[in-house]
Amino acid sequence: MIIQDTTAWGLYPKRTADVVGIRQSKDLLPYLVKGESGIPRGNGRSYGDAALAPLIWHSLHRHHLLAFDATTGILTAEAGVLLQDILEFIVPKGWFLPVTPGTRYITLGGAVAADVHGKNHHSQGSFGDWVLEFHLLTEDGKIMVCSPTENSKLFYLTLGGMGLTGFILQVSFQLINPYSNCFYSSTKF
């Protein structure tokens, strides 16, 4: 744990916080057992004070791509990976993010927690519309697999929940093939 001044993207307000880097889910368990309140944080690119608290658990150490199916375009990655790193991996393979927010320097977990949208939200929806499942460490220390059909209430509460439902560990989501005719002739919903 380190004590540091933290801000959001707008650099205001500034708050001194205890910041703990989470590498594995077990790193968070001592805080949960003690009942300490904290907030998950990605790369600090949210507007306002969304991820500012006296205790912050940051996810940037959880930055690995875990699985990729080049046929279906399904990617699974840890929540701390930046969209920039995902783009560097998928674009040469002919895939792209279904929703592109204003910066590529947000984490995958942050994209889910804020349910970000991009310039194409009128046709492709928000990031959460493309999420297939995620693993969430809840305040009682359980790892819940959440999807539209499994633990669906928690799934939908977490999309746009700004980290208040737990710590997102990993996310599986659908990529798009921007060269496909079906992408341009239909919409997600």
DODREN-548849 format. One line per 10 residues: number of its first residue (from 1); their letters; for each residue z, y, x of C-alpha. Coordinates in nm, 2 decimals, padded with zeros to 4 digits, always signed. Layout:
N
NUM = a = Z:Y:X; ... .
This chain:
189
1 = miiqdttawg = +00.00:+00.00:+00.00; -00.08:+00.35:+00.12; +00.02:+00.68:-00.02; -00.27:+00.92:-00.06; -00.40:+01.21:-00.25; -00.66:+01.09:-00.51; -00.90:+01.27:-00.73; -01.19:+01.18:-00.96; -01.55:+01.28:-00.90; -01.49:+01.64:-01.00 .
11 = lypkrtadvv = -01.22:+01.67:-00.73; -00.97:+01.80:-00.99; -00.70:+01.72:-01.06; -00.55:+01.59:-00.74; -00.26:+01.34:-00.76; -00.06:+01.17:-00.49; -00.05:+00.79:-00.56; +00.04:+00.46:-00.41; -00.29:+00.29:-00.36; -00.31:-00.09:-00.33 .
21 = girqskdllp = -00.63:-00.26:-00.23; -00.68:-00.58:-00.43; -00.86:-00.86:-00.25; -00.75:-01.16:-00.46; -00.59:-01.18:-00.80; -00.27:-01.29:-00.64; -00.24:-00.95:-00.47; -00.18:-00.80:-00.81; +00.07:-01.05:-00.94; +00.39:-00.91:-00.77 .
31 = ylvkgesgip = +00.33:-00.58:-00.95; +00.28:-00.75:-01.29; +00.59:-00.96:-01.24; +00.80:-00.65:-01.18; +00.63:-00.48:-01.48; +00.50:-00.19:-01.28; +00.24:+00.02:-01.45; -00.07:+00.10:-01.26; -00.44:+00.16:-01.33; -00.74:-00.02:-01.19 .
41 = rgngrsygda = -00.98:+00.20:-00.99; -01.33:+00.15:-00.85; -01.50:+00.41:-00.63; -01.35:+00.71:-00.80; -01.67:+00.83:-00.97; -01.53:+00.87:-01.32; -01.51:+01.21:-01.48; -01.17:+01.37:-01.53; -00.85:+01.19:-01.46; -00.95:+00.84:-01.59 .
51 = alapliwhsl = -00.82:+00.65:-01.29; -00.54:+00.87:-01.17; -00.19:+00.74:-01.19; +00.12:+00.71:-00.97; +00.01:+00.35:-00.88; -00.36:+00.26:-00.84; -00.50:-00.08:-00.78; -00.85:-00.04:-00.62; -01.12:-00.30:-00.64; -01.34:-00.20:-00.34 .
61 = hrhhllafda = -01.23:-00.51:-00.14; -01.38:-00.73:-00.42; -01.74:-00.65:-00.33; -01.92:-00.98:-00.31; -02.22:-01.11:-00.49; -02.13:-01.45:-00.62; -02.44:-01.60:-00.80; -02.79:-01.50:-00.88; -03.05:-01.68:-01.08; -03.39:-01.55:-00.98 .
71 = ttgiltaeag = -03.55:-01.72:-01.28; -03.33:-01.57:-01.56; -03.21:-01.26:-01.38; -02.85:-01.33:-01.43; -02.62:-01.19:-01.16; -02.25:-01.26:-01.11; -02.06:-01.04:-00.88; -01.70:-00.92:-00.80; -01.60:-00.61:-00.98; -01.57:-00.39:-00.67 .
81 = vllqdilefi = -01.94:-00.42:-00.56; -02.13:-00.09:-00.59; -02.44:-00.07:-00.80; -02.61:+00.05:-00.48; -02.54:-00.28:-00.31; -02.67:-00.47:-00.62; -02.99:-00.27:-00.62; -03.05:-00.34:-00.25; -03.02:-00.71:-00.33; -03.22:-00.73:-00.65 .
91 = vpkgwflpvt = -03.51:-00.48:-00.62; -03.69:-00.67:-00.35; -03.66:-00.98:-00.57; -03.84:-00.80:-00.86; -03.53:-00.72:-01.08; -03.36:-00.40:-01.18; -03.04:-00.28:-01.35; -03.08:-00.27:-01.73; -02.89:+00.06:-01.75; -02.88:+00.31:-01.47 .
101 = pgtryitlgg = -02.60:+00.58:-01.48; -02.61:+00.91:-01.30; -02.49:+00.76:-00.97; -02.55:+00.43:-00.80; -02.21:+00.46:-00.62; -02.00:+00.33:-00.90; -01.85:-00.02:-00.90; -01.96:-00.30:-01.13; -01.61:-00.31:-01.28; -01.63:+00.07:-01.34 .
111 = avaadvhgkn = -01.96:+00.03:-01.51; -01.80:-00.22:-01.75; -01.47:-00.02:-01.79; -01.65:+00.30:-01.87; -01.93:+00.12:-02.05; -02.17:+00.36:-01.88; -02.51:+00.46:-02.01; -02.82:+00.60:-01.86; -03.13:+00.79:-01.96; -03.26:+00.48:-02.15 .
121 = hhsqgsfgdw = -02.96:+00.43:-02.37; -03.17:+00.51:-02.68; -03.36:+00.19:-02.62; -03.15:-00.03:-02.39; -02.80:+00.06:-02.50; -02.50:+00.09:-02.27; -02.41:-00.14:-01.98; -02.18:-00.34:-02.20; -02.48:-00.45:-02.40; -02.60:-00.65:-02.10 .
131 = vlefhllted = -02.27:-00.81:-02.00; -02.26:-01.18:-02.06; -01.90:-01.24:-01.95; -01.62:-01.12:-01.72; -01.30:-01.25:-01.58; -01.00:-01.02:-01.66; -00.66:-01.04:-01.51; -00.42:-00.93:-01.78; -00.08:-00.78:-01.76; +00.09:-01.12:-01.82 .
141 = gkimvcspte = -00.08:-01.25:-01.51; -00.34:-01.47:-01.69; -00.71:-01.47:-01.59; -00.91:-01.45:-01.92; -01.28:-01.54:-01.94; -01.41:-01.29:-02.19; -01.76:-01.28:-02.36; -01.90:-01.20:-02.70; -01.79:-01.55:-02.81; -01.49:-01.63:-02.59 .
151 = nsklfyltlg = -01.19:-01.40:-02.62; -01.43:-01.16:-02.79; -01.17:-00.91:-02.91; -01.05:-00.86:-02.55; -01.42:-00.85:-02.44; -01.50:-00.56:-02.67; -01.17:-00.38:-02.60; -01.24:-00.39:-02.23; -01.59:-00.25:-02.26; -01.52:+00.12:-02.24 .
161 = gmgltgfilq = -01.15:+00.05:-02.22; -01.11:+00.24:-01.89; -00.90:-00.03:-01.73; -00.63:-00.03:-01.99; -00.68:-00.40:-02.08; -00.64:-00.54:-01.73; -00.81:-00.57:-01.39; -01.17:-00.69:-01.40; -01.22:-00.95:-01.13; -01.59:-01.04:-01.17 .
171 = vsfqlinpys = -01.88:-00.98:-01.41; -02.19:-01.17:-01.51; -02.47:-00.97:-01.66; -02.84:-00.97:-01.74; -03.09:-00.79:-01.52; -03.43:-00.67:-01.63; -03.77:-00.73:-01.49; -03.93:-00.38:-01.49; -04.27:-00.53:-01.43; -04.26:-00.74:-01.75 .
181 = ncfysstkf = -04.47:-00.64:-02.05; -04.18:-00.75:-02.28; -03.95:-00.48:-02.12; -04.18:-00.20:-02.23; -04.27:-00.34:-02.57; -03.93:-00.42:-02.71; -03.57:-00.30:-02.70; -03.25:-00.48:-02.64; -03.11:-00.44:-02.99 .
